């Protein structure tokens, strides 16, 4: 049975990698020809300004510097169109890449044979600028319900300069959530925070996400809070290929283990975004990130997002 489960996981990863390399892009709003850089063609400044303005006005337009709603675990300021949705899958294999010899790792397929922590999320655009999401992780059977309000969006004026540049220089989103273990029956942990981002051209996006989590030591039956600041960046190195990285140091409160960090390689294929990840924790919710990671561990995994717009 273990061998069969391992074969199933290997088939899933192989299929996702095939999608990553060979998948074709469907014709829809997120795969317009203007979204990728055609070889030998350089966009004019006027067309770049028009593209930026269209992106500012239309939440469904492809954002080349910000293709997904998370970096690895840290949320982004990407907007969701009204009454549209996305599905997000997180998968963290339990094998520690920093434990054992290379032959040991190879025999376990670099952690694939040792089970995984899996999470599923559905996100919905309630109204303009407002998103609601429900996420469940097999990590302590945690359910997280949260909302995100995209209060300010970096626009064309911020990229081009001018009197209104200050107001359009960054994007800011507010966050509120509550999560509970054992299928939302115990150890409740509310959280409050924000995400601030700045995009540079259509190549780089940087993020700062201060987040406060209440009852972060609930597993120990201790009343403690944690305040951490997620720092992250995403860089587009090819028309549809990205590098991502993040670090979440705890600024105050309960801070066991090592601060969460993660990095990955990401590909955009039509309405799909696939990311191969490496993190020091299997945790993905705000409360789990607040508790940090294992200082002697590195876990391979992946994120997969499907946009329905």
C-alpha positions as CSV (number, residue, x, y, z in Angstrom):
1,X,0.0,0.0,0.0
2,X,2.9,2.4,0.8
3,X,4.5,1.6,-2.6
4,X,1.2,2.3,-4.3
5,X,0.7,5.6,-2.5
6,X,4.3,6.6,-3.4
7,X,3.6,5.7,-7.1
8,X,0.5,7.8,-7.0
9,X,2.4,10.8,-5.7
10,X,5.2,10.4,-8.2
11,X,2.6,10.2,-11.0
12,X,1.0,13.4,-9.8
13,X,4.3,15.3,-9.6
14,X,5.3,13.9,-13.1
15,X,2.0,15.0,-14.6
16,X,2.4,18.5,-13.1
17,X,6.0,18.8,-14.5
18,X,4.7,17.7,-17.9
19,X,2.0,20.5,-17.6
20,X,4.8,22.9,-16.7
21,X,7.0,22.1,-19.6
22,X,4.6,21.0,-22.4
23,X,1.3,22.6,-21.5
24,X,-0.4,24.9,-24.0
25,X,-2.1,28.1,-23.1
26,X,-5.8,28.4,-23.6
27,X,-7.3,31.5,-25.2
28,X,-8.7,33.6,-22.5
29,X,-8.1,36.9,-20.8
30,X,-4.9,35.7,-18.9
31,X,-3.2,34.5,-22.1
32,X,-3.3,37.4,-24.4
33,X,-0.5,37.7,-26.8
34,X,0.5,41.0,-25.2
35,X,1.2,39.1,-21.9
36,X,4.5,37.5,-23.0
37,X,7.5,39.1,-24.6
38,X,7.5,38.1,-28.4
39,X,11.0,37.4,-29.6
40,X,12.5,40.3,-31.4
41,X,9.7,42.7,-30.6
42,X,10.1,45.5,-28.1
43,X,7.0,47.3,-26.8
44,X,6.9,51.0,-27.2
45,X,6.7,53.3,-24.2
46,X,3.1,54.3,-25.2
47,X,2.0,50.7,-25.5
48,X,3.6,50.0,-22.1
49,X,1.7,52.9,-20.5
50,X,-1.5,51.7,-22.1
51,X,-0.9,48.2,-20.8
52,X,-0.3,49.5,-17.3
53,X,-3.4,51.6,-17.4
54,X,-5.5,48.7,-18.6
55,X,-4.1,46.5,-15.8
56,X,-4.9,49.2,-13.3
57,X,-8.5,49.4,-14.6
58,X,-9.1,45.6,-15.1
59,X,-8.5,43.2,-12.3
60,X,-8.8,40.3,-14.8
61,X,-5.9,41.5,-16.9
62,X,-2.7,39.5,-16.6
63,X,-0.2,41.0,-14.2
64,X,3.2,39.8,-15.5
65,X,5.1,40.7,-12.3
66,X,2.5,39.2,-10.0
67,X,0.9,36.1,-11.4
68,X,-0.3,34.4,-8.2
69,X,-2.0,35.2,-4.9
70,X,1.0,33.9,-2.8
71,X,4.8,34.1,-3.2
72,X,5.5,30.7,-1.5
73,X,3.3,31.1,1.6
74,X,3.2,34.8,2.0
75,X,0.1,36.5,0.4
76,X,0.5,39.0,-2.4
77,X,-1.6,42.0,-3.5
78,X,-2.9,40.4,-6.7
79,X,-6.6,41.4,-7.2
80,X,-9.4,39.0,-8.0
81,X,-12.2,40.1,-10.3
82,X,-15.7,40.4,-9.0
83,X,-17.6,37.1,-8.9
84,X,-14.6,35.1,-10.2
85,X,-12.7,32.4,-8.4
86,X,-9.4,30.5,-8.0
87,X,-8.4,27.0,-6.8
88,X,-5.1,26.7,-5.0
89,X,-3.3,23.5,-4.0
90,X,-0.3,23.3,-1.6
91,X,1.8,20.2,-1.2
92,X,4.8,19.8,1.1
93,X,6.5,16.4,1.1
94,X,7.5,15.2,4.6
95,X,11.0,14.0,3.7
96,X,13.8,16.2,5.1
97,X,16.3,17.0,2.3
98,X,18.9,17.8,5.0
99,X,18.7,14.4,6.6
100,X,20.7,11.4,5.4
101,X,23.1,10.8,2.5
102,X,22.4,11.4,-1.1
103,X,21.7,7.7,-1.7
104,X,19.2,7.8,1.2
105,X,17.5,10.8,-0.5
106,X,17.5,9.1,-3.8
107,X,16.0,5.9,-2.4
108,X,13.1,8.0,-1.0
109,X,12.8,10.1,-4.2
110,X,13.9,13.1,-2.3
111,X,11.0,12.9,0.2
112,X,8.2,11.9,-2.1
113,X,8.0,8.5,-0.5
114,X,7.5,9.9,3.0
115,X,4.0,11.3,2.7
116,X,3.0,14.9,2.4
117,X,1.1,17.8,4.0
118,X,-1.6,18.9,1.6
119,X,-3.8,21.9,1.5
120,X,-6.8,23.1,-0.7
121,X,-8.1,26.6,-1.1
122,X,-11.0,28.2,-2.9
123,X,-10.9,32.0,-3.3
124,X,-13.9,34.1,-4.5
125,X,-14.2,37.7,-5.5
126,X,-17.1,38.9,-3.4
127,X,-17.1,42.4,-4.9
128,X,-14.7,44.9,-6.4
129,X,-11.5,44.8,-4.3
130,X,-12.8,42.3,-1.8
131,X,-11.9,38.6,-1.7
132,X,-12.9,35.7,0.6
133,X,-11.1,32.4,0.9
134,X,-11.5,29.1,2.6
135,X,-8.4,26.9,3.1
136,X,-8.0,23.4,4.7
137,X,-4.6,21.8,5.5
138,X,-3.9,18.3,6.7
139,X,-1.5,19.9,9.1
140,X,-3.5,19.4,12.4
141,X,-6.6,19.3,10.2
142,X,-6.6,23.1,10.1
143,X,-9.3,25.2,8.4
144,X,-8.5,28.9,7.8
145,X,-11.2,31.4,6.7
146,X,-10.0,34.8,5.6
147,X,-10.7,37.9,3.8
148,X,-8.5,40.3,1.8
149,X,-9.3,43.9,0.8
150,X,-7.3,45.5,-2.0
151,X,-7.3,49.1,-0.8
152,X,-4.7,50.6,-3.1
153,X,-3.3,49.4,-6.4
154,X,-0.1,50.5,-8.0
155,X,-1.0,52.1,-11.3
156,X,0.4,53.6,-14.5
157,X,1.1,57.0,-12.8
158,X,3.3,55.3,-10.2
159,X,5.4,53.8,-13.0
160,X,5.5,57.0,-15.2
161,X,5.9,59.6,-12.5
162,X,3.9,62.8,-12.1
163,X,1.8,64.5,-9.4
164,X,-0.2,61.4,-8.6
165,X,2.9,59.1,-8.4
166,X,2.9,59.0,-4.6
167,X,-0.7,57.6,-4.5
168,X,0.2,55.0,-7.1
169,X,3.6,54.0,-5.9
170,X,2.6,50.8,-4.0
171,X,-0.3,48.3,-3.7
172,X,-1.7,47.8,-0.2
173,X,-4.1,45.0,0.8
174,X,-5.7,44.4,4.3
175,X,-5.9,40.9,5.7
176,X,-8.2,39.3,8.4
177,X,-8.5,35.6,9.2
178,X,-9.3,33.0,11.7
179,X,-8.1,29.4,11.7
180,X,-9.0,26.4,13.9
181,X,-7.5,22.9,14.3
182,X,-9.4,19.6,14.2
183,X,-11.6,20.9,11.4
184,X,-12.3,24.3,13.0
185,X,-13.3,22.9,16.4
186,X,-10.4,24.0,18.7
187,X,-7.3,26.1,19.1
188,X,-8.7,29.1,17.3
189,X,-6.1,31.6,16.1
190,X,-7.4,35.0,14.6
191,X,-4.9,37.1,12.6
192,X,-4.8,40.6,11.3
193,X,-2.3,42.1,8.9
194,X,-1.6,43.8,5.6
195,X,0.5,43.3,2.5
196,X,2.4,46.1,0.8
197,X,4.0,45.6,-2.6
198,X,6.0,47.4,-5.2
199,X,6.4,46.3,-8.8
200,X,9.3,47.3,-11.0
201,X,8.3,47.3,-14.6
202,X,6.8,43.9,-15.4
203,X,9.8,41.9,-14.1
204,X,10.1,42.2,-10.3
205,X,7.7,42.5,-7.3
206,X,8.7,42.9,-3.7
207,X,6.5,42.5,-0.6
208,X,6.3,43.4,3.0
209,X,3.5,41.7,5.1
210,X,3.2,42.6,8.8
211,X,0.9,40.1,10.4
212,X,-0.3,39.7,14.0
213,X,-1.5,36.3,15.2
214,X,-3.4,35.8,18.4
215,X,-3.2,32.5,20.4
216,X,-0.1,31.4,18.4
217,X,0.9,29.0,21.3
218,X,-2.5,27.3,21.4
219,X,-1.0,23.8,20.9
220,X,0.7,24.3,24.3
221,X,-2.4,25.7,26.0
222,X,-0.6,29.0,26.5
223,X,-2.1,32.4,25.8
224,X,0.5,34.1,23.6
225,X,0.6,36.2,20.5
226,X,3.1,36.6,17.6
227,X,3.9,39.5,15.3
228,X,5.9,38.7,12.3
229,X,6.9,40.5,9.1
230,X,6.9,38.5,5.9
231,X,9.5,39.7,3.4
232,X,9.3,38.3,-0.2
233,X,10.2,38.9,-3.8
234,X,9.3,37.4,-7.2
235,X,11.4,37.9,-10.3
236,X,10.4,37.0,-13.9
237,X,13.5,35.6,-15.6
238,X,11.8,34.3,-18.7
239,X,8.5,35.2,-20.4
240,X,6.6,32.7,-18.2
241,X,9.3,31.6,-15.7
242,X,9.8,33.1,-12.2
243,X,12.1,32.8,-9.2
244,X,10.5,33.4,-5.8
245,X,11.8,33.7,-2.2
246,X,10.5,34.7,1.2
247,X,11.5,35.1,4.9
248,X,9.2,35.7,7.8
249,X,11.1,36.9,10.9
250,X,9.2,37.2,14.2
251,X,9.3,40.8,15.5
252,X,7.6,40.2,18.8
253,X,5.9,37.6,20.9
254,X,6.0,33.8,20.8
255,X,8.8,32.7,18.5
256,X,9.7,29.0,18.7
257,X,12.0,27.3,16.2
258,X,13.4,29.1,13.2
259,X,11.7,31.9,11.3
260,X,9.9,30.5,8.2
261,X,11.6,30.8,4.9
262,X,11.0,29.4,1.4
263,X,12.1,29.7,-2.2
264,X,10.9,28.2,-5.5
265,X,10.9,28.1,-9.3
266,X,7.5,29.0,-10.9
267,X,5.9,28.7,-14.3
268,X,2.8,30.2,-15.7
269,X,0.9,28.1,-18.2
270,X,-2.3,29.8,-19.4
271,X,-4.6,29.9,-16.4
272,X,-2.3,27.7,-14.3
273,X,0.6,28.7,-12.1
274,X,2.9,25.9,-11.0
275,X,5.7,26.3,-8.4
276,X,8.3,23.9,-7.2
277,X,9.0,24.9,-3.6
278,X,11.6,24.4,-0.9
279,X,10.7,25.4,2.7
280,X,11.8,24.8,6.3
281,X,8.2,24.1,7.4
282,X,5.1,22.2,6.2
283,X,3.0,25.0,7.7
284,X,1.1,27.3,5.3
285,X,-1.5,29.2,7.4
286,X,-0.8,32.5,9.2
287,X,-0.7,30.7,12.6
288,X,1.6,28.0,11.3
289,X,4.0,30.5,9.8
290,X,4.0,32.4,13.1
291,X,5.3,29.3,14.9
292,X,8.2,29.1,12.5
293,X,10.0,26.1,11.0
294,X,12.5,23.4,11.7
295,X,16.1,24.8,11.8
296,X,17.4,21.4,10.6
297,X,14.9,20.7,7.8
298,X,14.3,21.5,4.2
299,X,11.1,20.2,2.6
300,X,10.4,19.9,-1.2
301,X,6.9,20.6,-2.4
302,X,4.8,22.5,-4.9
303,X,2.0,25.0,-5.2
304,X,-0.6,24.8,-8.0
305,X,-3.1,27.6,-8.8
306,X,-6.0,27.5,-11.3
307,X,-7.7,30.7,-12.2
308,X,-11.3,30.7,-13.4
309,X,-11.1,34.0,-15.3
